[in-house]
Amino acid sequence: MLEKVEELMVKHIESLKDSKSLELFGKVPSGKRLRAKLILKIASSSDEAIKLASIVELIHAASLLHDDVIDDALTRRGVASINSTFGNKTAIMLGDILYSKGFSELTSLPQDVAYSISSAVTQLSIGELLDVELSSTFNEDLDAYFDMIYKKTASLIEASAFSAALLAKKDAKRYGIYGKNLGLAFQIIDDILDITQSQEVLGKPALNDFKEGKTTLPYLYMYNDLNDKEKEQLRSYFKKELSEEESMWIKKKMAQTNAINRSIEYAKKLGFEALEMIKEENSPELEKIIKEMIVREF
């Protein structure tokens, strides 16, 4: 069914009758389509579910285009980003086109579904703003981190699951909690992989988040366990190009404070709470999404 989602996304852009938009859209990496998969597994393959999935993925693609401009990212999923190839102005306008088209198509879906998704996109945008603000100085506030990743990442995944359940006339509240926890765990694991995986696997330099000014959960756990001198040393590495020696120091302190394992355990806790929400729904495919994400090599 993902093929139908991909086809419909292209049709949405074709309907604009603008060859440049279609050309640029064809160069946007597709990614995992996590949100579309989630919608289809909850609401099956009805026409409304396929349309909802296509809209959510257009919106998600738009957010990533803007995110790459904000982060000055040169690559996206291992290939050149739109902003690095065509410039920031083009990337921003393409993102605006995808957002606008997504919202115009959203109006044809039931009002409660449209409201859920549009509200989540507002939260997503606030999350982007929070991310920028938190990246300006060294953030040591766990609550601020969790608030930001909920709004920037989890809110749209939560709304995708909630809205799909509305279409399928299932318990939307339970599926919404499932989606929220999935989204939080997904972001935490992505933050962990930035530290533990190689550049070849990531498609970007390892420890890139810290260079960009992001103090993610492993850094926060580590920071809180360092002595004053070590805290000052970590702060001195904030938003700079790290030498091999400096990178090794960070990884050594991560190991000494058990920051990575504690972050993994927290992501697993969120995942198991998500599974608890749908345990009576008899949905092995949704269970598989969670288990594949949290039961893995880091």
C-alpha positions as CSV (number, residue, x, y, z in Angstrom):
1,M,0.0,0.0,0.0
2,L,3.0,2.3,0.4
3,E,3.2,2.4,-3.4
4,K,-0.2,3.9,-3.6
5,V,0.8,6.5,-1.0
6,E,3.9,7.4,-3.1
7,E,1.8,7.6,-6.3
8,L,-0.7,9.9,-4.6
9,M,2.0,12.2,-3.3
10,V,3.3,12.6,-6.8
11,K,-0.3,13.2,-8.1
12,H,-0.8,15.9,-5.5
13,I,2.3,17.8,-6.8
14,E,1.4,17.1,-10.4
15,S,-2.0,18.7,-9.8
16,L,-0.2,22.0,-9.2
17,K,0.8,22.0,-12.9
18,D,4.2,23.4,-12.0
19,S,7.1,21.5,-13.6
20,K,9.8,23.0,-11.3
21,S,7.9,21.9,-8.2
22,L,7.5,18.4,-9.6
23,E,11.2,18.3,-10.5
24,L,12.4,19.4,-7.1
25,F,9.9,17.1,-5.3
26,G,11.4,14.2,-7.2
27,K,14.8,15.0,-5.6
28,V,13.5,14.9,-2.0
29,P,14.6,11.6,-0.4
30,S,11.6,9.4,0.6
31,G,12.9,8.1,4.0
32,K,11.3,5.4,6.1
33,R,7.7,6.6,5.7
34,L,7.1,5.8,9.3
35,R,4.0,8.0,9.6
36,A,2.4,6.5,6.5
37,K,3.1,2.9,7.6
38,L,1.6,3.7,11.0
39,I,-1.6,5.1,9.4
40,L,-2.0,2.2,7.0
41,K,-1.5,-0.4,9.8
42,I,-4.1,1.3,12.0
43,A,-6.7,2.3,9.3
44,S,-5.9,-0.4,6.7
45,S,-5.9,0.5,3.0
46,S,-9.0,2.6,2.6
47,D,-8.9,5.5,0.2
48,E,-9.2,7.9,3.1
49,A,-6.3,6.2,4.9
50,I,-4.1,6.3,1.8
51,K,-4.9,10.0,1.4
52,L,-4.2,10.8,5.0
53,A,-0.9,9.0,4.7
54,S,0.1,11.0,1.6
55,I,-0.8,14.3,3.2
56,V,1.1,13.6,6.4
57,E,4.2,12.5,4.4
58,L,4.0,15.7,2.4
59,I,3.9,17.7,5.6
60,H,6.7,15.8,7.1
61,A,8.8,16.3,3.9
62,A,8.1,20.0,4.1
63,S,9.3,20.1,7.8
64,L,12.5,18.4,6.8
65,L,13.2,20.8,4.0
66,H,12.9,23.7,6.5
67,D,14.9,21.8,9.1
68,D,17.8,21.3,6.7
69,V,17.9,25.1,6.1
70,I,17.8,25.8,9.8
71,D,20.7,23.3,10.4
72,D,22.7,24.3,7.3
73,A,22.6,20.6,6.5
74,L,24.5,19.5,3.4
75,T,23.0,16.0,3.2
76,R,19.7,14.3,4.0
77,R,19.7,10.6,4.4
78,G,23.1,10.3,2.7
79,V,22.4,12.4,-0.4
80,A,22.8,16.1,-1.1
81,S,20.0,18.1,0.6
82,I,17.8,20.4,-1.5
83,N,19.2,23.5,0.2
84,S,22.8,22.5,-0.5
85,T,22.1,21.9,-4.2
86,F,19.5,24.5,-5.0
87,G,19.9,27.0,-2.2
88,N,18.0,28.0,0.9
89,K,15.4,30.1,-0.8
90,T,14.4,27.2,-3.1
91,A,14.3,24.7,-0.2
92,I,12.1,27.1,1.9
93,M,9.7,27.7,-1.0
94,L,9.4,24.0,-1.8
95,G,8.7,23.3,1.8
96,D,6.0,26.0,1.7
97,I,4.5,24.4,-1.4
98,L,4.4,21.0,0.2
99,Y,2.9,22.4,3.4
100,S,0.2,24.3,1.5
101,K,-0.7,21.5,-0.7
102,G,-0.9,19.1,2.3
103,F,-3.3,21.5,4.1
104,S,-5.5,22.0,1.0
105,E,-5.9,18.2,0.6
106,L,-6.5,17.9,4.3
107,T,-9.7,19.9,4.0
108,S,-11.3,17.0,2.1
109,L,-11.0,14.6,5.1
110,P,-13.3,14.5,8.2
111,Q,-13.1,17.7,10.3
112,D,-11.8,15.9,13.4
113,V,-9.0,14.3,11.4
114,A,-8.1,17.6,9.7
115,Y,-8.1,19.4,13.1
116,S,-5.8,16.8,14.7
117,I,-3.2,16.9,11.9
118,S,-3.3,20.7,11.6
119,S,-2.9,21.2,15.3
120,A,0.1,18.8,15.4
121,V,1.7,20.8,12.6
122,T,1.4,23.9,14.7
123,Q,3.1,22.1,17.6
124,L,5.8,20.8,15.1
125,S,6.6,24.4,14.1
126,I,6.7,25.5,17.8
127,G,9.1,22.6,18.3
128,E,11.4,23.8,15.5
129,L,11.5,27.2,17.2
130,L,12.3,25.6,20.5
131,D,15.0,23.6,18.9
132,V,16.6,26.8,17.5
133,E,16.3,28.5,20.9
134,L,17.8,25.5,22.8
135,S,20.7,25.3,20.4
136,S,21.8,28.9,20.9
137,T,23.3,28.1,24.3
138,F,24.2,24.9,26.2
139,N,20.9,23.4,27.4
140,E,21.0,21.4,30.6
141,D,17.2,21.2,31.2
142,L,15.8,17.8,30.7
143,D,12.2,19.1,30.7
144,A,13.0,21.6,28.0
145,Y,14.5,18.8,25.9
146,F,11.5,16.5,26.3
147,D,9.1,19.4,25.5
148,M,11.0,20.1,22.3
149,I,11.2,16.6,21.0
150,Y,7.5,16.0,21.8
151,K,6.5,19.1,19.8
152,K,9.1,18.7,17.0
153,T,8.9,15.0,16.4
154,A,6.3,13.1,18.5
155,S,3.3,15.4,18.0
156,L,2.8,14.6,14.3
157,I,3.4,10.8,14.9
158,E,0.8,11.0,17.7
159,A,-1.7,12.8,15.5
160,S,-1.1,10.3,12.7
161,A,-2.0,7.4,14.9
162,F,-4.9,9.3,16.5
163,S,-6.3,10.3,13.2
164,A,-5.9,6.9,11.6
165,A,-7.9,5.4,14.6
166,L,-10.6,8.0,14.0
167,L,-10.9,6.9,10.4
168,A,-11.0,3.3,11.5
169,K,-13.5,4.0,14.3
170,K,-11.0,2.6,16.9
171,D,-10.0,3.9,20.3
172,A,-8.3,7.1,19.1
173,K,-7.0,8.0,22.6
174,R,-5.2,4.7,23.1
175,Y,-3.6,4.9,19.6
176,G,-2.7,8.5,20.2
177,I,-0.7,7.6,23.3
178,Y,0.9,4.7,21.3
179,G,1.9,7.3,18.6
180,K,3.2,9.8,21.2
181,N,5.4,7.2,22.9
182,L,6.6,5.9,19.6
183,G,7.6,9.4,18.5
184,L,9.5,10.2,21.7
185,A,11.3,6.8,21.6
186,F,12.1,7.3,17.9
187,Q,13.7,10.7,18.5
188,I,15.7,9.5,21.5
189,I,17.0,6.5,19.6
190,D,17.9,8.8,16.7
191,D,19.8,11.0,19.2
192,I,21.6,7.9,20.5
193,L,22.6,6.7,17.0
194,D,24.2,10.1,16.3
195,I,26.8,9.1,19.0
196,T,27.2,5.4,18.6
197,Q,27.1,4.9,14.8
198,S,29.7,5.7,12.2
199,Q,29.5,8.4,9.5
200,E,29.0,5.6,6.9
201,V,25.9,4.3,8.6
202,L,24.5,7.8,9.5
203,G,25.1,9.5,6.2
204,K,26.5,12.4,8.3
205,P,29.4,12.9,10.7
206,A,29.1,11.2,14.1
207,L,28.5,13.5,17.1
208,N,27.0,16.0,14.6
209,D,24.2,16.9,16.9
210,F,26.5,18.3,19.5
211,K,28.4,20.3,16.9
212,E,25.0,21.8,15.8
213,G,24.2,22.8,19.4
214,K,21.9,20.0,20.4
215,T,22.3,18.6,23.9
216,T,20.3,15.5,23.5
217,L,19.3,13.0,26.2
218,P,22.7,11.1,26.4
219,Y,24.6,14.4,26.8
220,L,22.1,15.5,29.5
221,Y,22.5,12.3,31.4
222,M,26.2,12.5,31.1
223,Y,26.5,16.2,32.0
224,N,24.5,15.7,35.2
225,D,27.0,13.1,36.4
226,L,30.2,15.0,35.6
227,N,32.2,17.0,38.2
228,D,32.4,20.8,37.8
229,K,35.7,20.7,35.9
230,E,34.4,18.0,33.5
231,K,31.2,20.0,33.0
232,E,33.2,23.0,32.0
233,Q,35.3,20.9,29.6
234,L,32.1,19.6,27.9
235,R,30.7,23.1,27.6
236,S,34.0,24.2,25.9
237,Y,33.3,21.6,23.1
238,F,29.8,22.9,22.5
239,K,29.0,23.9,18.8
240,K,32.6,23.3,17.6
241,E,34.4,21.0,15.2
242,L,35.7,18.3,17.5
243,S,39.1,16.8,17.2
244,E,39.5,13.0,17.4
245,E,40.8,13.4,21.0
246,E,37.8,15.5,22.0
247,S,35.4,13.1,20.4
248,M,37.1,10.2,22.3
249,W,36.8,12.2,25.6
250,I,33.1,12.6,25.1
251,K,32.6,8.9,24.3
252,K,34.7,7.9,27.3
253,K,32.6,10.0,29.6
254,M,29.4,8.6,28.0
255,A,30.6,5.2,28.9
256,Q,31.7,6.1,32.4
257,T,28.3,7.8,33.2
258,N,26.4,5.0,31.5
259,A,24.6,7.7,29.6
260,I,24.0,5.7,26.4
261,N,22.5,2.7,28.2
262,R,20.3,4.9,30.4
263,S,19.0,6.6,27.3
264,I,18.3,3.2,25.6
265,E,16.5,2.1,28.7
266,Y,14.3,5.2,28.7
267,A,13.4,4.7,25.1
268,K,12.6,1.0,25.8
269,K,10.3,2.2,28.7
270,L,8.4,4.4,26.3
271,G,8.2,1.6,23.8
272,F,6.8,-0.9,26.3
273,E,4.3,1.7,27.5
274,A,3.2,2.2,23.9
275,L,2.7,-1.6,23.6
276,E,0.6,-1.6,26.8
277,M,-1.8,0.8,25.1
278,I,-2.6,-1.5,22.2
279,K,-2.2,-4.9,23.9
280,E,-5.9,-5.6,23.5
281,E,-6.0,-4.5,19.9
282,N,-4.4,-7.6,18.5
283,S,-2.0,-5.7,16.2
284,P,1.2,-7.6,15.7
285,E,2.4,-5.2,13.0
286,L,2.2,-2.2,15.4
287,E,4.0,-4.3,18.0
288,K,6.7,-5.1,15.4
289,I,7.3,-1.3,14.7
290,I,8.1,-0.8,18.4
291,K,10.1,-3.9,18.9
292,E,12.3,-3.4,15.8
293,M,13.1,0.1,17.0
294,I,14.0,-0.7,20.6
295,V,15.3,-4.2,20.4
296,R,18.4,-3.7,18.3
297,E,22.1,-3.1,18.2
298,F,23.2,0.4,19.1
